């Protein structure tokens, strides 16, 4: 579908955005006046959401199919989106991901491999394909969907936790590499969010902590992180690299930053009933 944003309109591309956190995110950005790219392996769902947003504000969205494990697809859709956006890419949100819960040895090996392919390769592909367009857009940025599971390895979420540790490492490395190019790279860290990924998920950590965040909670945080720094101090100070969503995640993040490693391990052992 075609759309024509007004010149100078900021543009955000969100992967995995037909449903859940991704859909909530594009709705927030569209409501804030951004031009949004809705890309998902569920192409029909992405198109429906774009139709909805364009009915509310014509020229606010484009959509298409994206398998994030394919660098070739990434390169095509990023180029198409930038052309539709008038030559700019202000923000990439790497949101696409999957989660399979259960004891490591009880899950099929294909589930572990798929988790790494989508959650890690998908983010690497997105950053790689988007980089030249981000570098050409002043004040651009990347926000990667990380997770509180990257604070300490999570029992019954071994591959998922490992994937989010990889996203954490990539975010930190690119934040250093791309800072001189004017590209902000950040990670957002929610705990369990009420989406299709957590529907019917019963593991030690969800039984202990519950599933208390909504997609809107995460989308609000992403939109806040995307705002340009304010004032002289804000412009001089590097942006916060990792931002936890929700009080429990902030507590766990602080404990991991300040507490002894054996305490962090024991807290996680008790949460997961391991």
N, C-alpha and C positions, 0 to 999 in steps of 0.2 A: 504494500500500500504506500502511496505517496503522501507526503506532508511537507509544508513549507513554513518553517518557523521564521519569525521576524529576525532581521539582522541583529547580531549581538546576543541573541538568546543563548544562555548557557545550555550545554548538551551533556547528558549522562546516559551511558550504556550500562544496562544491568543484565547480567547473565542469570539464567534460571529464574526468569521473572514473570512467568505465566501464573504462578500461584505463590502462596505463602509469604515469606519475608520479601522475596523479590517483587511480587505484585504490590505489596504494601509500600515498598520503597518507591516504585515508579509512580504510584498514586500520590505519594507525598511530594515528590519532586515536580510532577506535573501540576499539582495544586499550587506549588511555589513559583510556577512560571517557567520551569525548565522544559527543554525539548528532550523527550525520553525515548530510548531504544529498548524495546522489550524483546528479548531473545531467549528462546527456550527450546528444548528438544520437543516439547509439546507446542508445535507451531500453531495449531488451531486455537489453543488457549491464549497464546500470545496475541494472535490476531484479534480475538474477541476483546481482550483488554484494551488493545490499541483503538479498536472501533469505539469502545465505551469512552475513552479519554478524548478522542477526536470529536465525538458527539458533544461533549461538554465544552471543549475548547478546540476548534479546528486547527490543524497543523501542530498538534502538541506531541504526537507519537508516531513512531514507525515500529514494525514488528517483523519477526522472521524466525526461521528454525535455526537452532545452533546446537550442535553436539560439541561440547566444550573439550572433548578429548581429541578433536581434529584441529590441528593448527591451520590447515588449509581453509576450513570453514571459518575459523576465527578471522583470518586475514581478509576473506571476502566480506564478511558482515561488518567488520570494523571500517573497511574502506567505503562500503555502501552507506553506513550510518554517518560517517564523517561528511560524505558528499551531500547527504540529505540535510545535515545540520549546518550547511554553509561553510564547511571546511574546518570545523573545530571539534575537539573532544575535551571537554572540561573535566570530566570525571568518568572513571571506569569503576564499577562496583562488581567485584567477583563474588557472586552470591551462589552460583550453582553448586550443589553438593548433595550427597546421599549419606544415610546413616543406617547401619545394620547393628542391632544390639544382640548380645549373647556371648557366651563363653567362646574364646578364640578358637579352640579346637572343635567346637560343635558347629561352627559356621562353615559353609563350603568355601574352599580356597578362592573360587571365582568371586565371591562376595568381597573378600579382602582386596583382591586385585582391582575390582570395579571401584571400590572406595578410594583407593590410591589414584587410579586413573582419572576419576572425575574431580575429586577434592584437591589433588595436588597438580596433576598434569593440566587440568582445566584452568587453574589459576596461573600456572607458568605460561601456558599458551596465551591466555588473555593479556597478561602483562607484556609479553613479547610482541604480540600483534599490535597492541595499542601504543607501545612506546613512541614510535616516531610521530604519531598524531598528538600524543600528550606533550611531547617536547616542543611541538609547533604551536601549542595553545598556552599562552601565558596564564599562570596561576592554576594549572591543572593538577589533578590528583588521582590517586587510586585508593579505594577502600576495599580491603579483603575481609570476607566473613571468616573470622577465626572462631574461637570457642574457648570457654572456660576449661574444656578438656585438654587445652594446651598448657595448662598450669602444672599439671602432674598427670602422668599416664593413668588412664581410667580403666579399671577392670570392667569387663563385659563390653567395652568400647575400644578394644585395642587398636584395630586398624583405623577407626575414625579418629581416635586420639592421636595416633601417629601422623595421620594426614594433617591434623590441625597444628601439630608441632612443626611440620614442614611449612605450612602456610605462615606460621609465626616467624620462622627463620627467614623465609623469602621476604616477608614484609620488612623485617629489620635490615636485611642486606640491601634491599632496593631503596629503603629510606635513606641509607647512607650514600649509595651510588648515585641516586637521581636527584639528591637535594640541590646540587650545583646546577642542574638543568631546570630548576624551578618546579619540580614535580613532587608534590607531597604524597607520601605513601604511608597509609595507616591501616590498622586492624581493629575490627570491632569484635568484642568478646561476650556474646550472650551465654547464659546457661540454657537449659532446655526451653524451647519455644513451642507453643501450641500450634503445630503445623502437621501436615500429613506424615512428616518424617518421624514424629514422636507419637503418632496415633497408635495405641496398642502396645507401646514400648514399656515393658516391665522389667527393669533391672535394678540392682541395688541402689544406684544413685538416684534414679527417678522415684523409687519408692521412698527414699529418705527425704529428698529435696522437693519432689513434686515438679510439675510442669506449669510454671507460673507466669511466664512471659508470653506476650502476644506478638504477632508479626509487626503490629503498629508500634510497639515499644522499641523494637530494633530499628524500624524505619525512621522513627523520630530521632534516634541517636545518630543514624547515618546522615540524615539531613543536617543535623547540628554540626557534625564533623566536617561537612562539605563547605561550611561557610568560611569566607575569607577571614584572616585574622584581623582583629580590631585594634586600633591605636598603635602607637609607636612600639610599646612593649610587646604587643601581640605580633607585630611584624618582625621584631628582632628575635623573639623566642621561638625555637623550633617547635612545631606542633607535637602534641602528645602522640606517640606512636601507637600505643595500645589503649583502648577504652573499653572497660567492662560495662555490661548492661545489667542493671538490677543490683540490689544490695548484696545478695549472697555472692555473686561473682566478684563484686568489688572487694568484699571481705577476703575471699579466697586469693585474689590477686595480691592484696596487701600482705596477707600471711606468707605467700610464696616469695614476695620481694624482701620481706623483713625477717621471717621466721627461720629457725634452723631446719635443715632438710628433713631430719627425722620427724619433726613435728608435722611438717607438710605431708609426709608419707603416712603418718598415723591418722591424721584427719581424713585423708582420702581412703585409707583402709576401712575406717569406721563407716564412712558415708556409703561405700560400695558393699559393705558387709563381707569383706574379703578376709 
